[in-house]
C-alpha cells in the first residue's frame, strides 16, 4: 500500500489524503479543507465513488457526481486531474 497526501491551494485550501492498494486502486480517500460544498454530503458521496477507482475513466465518472454541486474556493477540474495523475503514476517510485 502507498499513502499520498497533497495540500492544494486555490482561493481555499484542499487536502487530499489517499491510500492506494495493489493495482493502484484507491482504498481510502479523504478530501478536507476550508472550502465549501453544497449539498453538504456531496464530498462524502464523491469520496465513496472514488474508492476502488484505479483508472482515469473511473475517476471521471466519480466526479460526474458533482454535477449540480456548488463548490466554493476549489478548482474541481484541477483536483480531478491531480487525483488521476496520482493513480496513473502510483507504480513509480516516489521522487521520480
Beta strands, then each sheet from edge to edge (+ up, - down):
strand 1: 2-9
strand 2: 13-20
strand 3: 26-33
strand 4: 36-38
strand 5: 70-72
sheet 1: 1+ 2- 3+
sheet 2: 4+ 5-
end
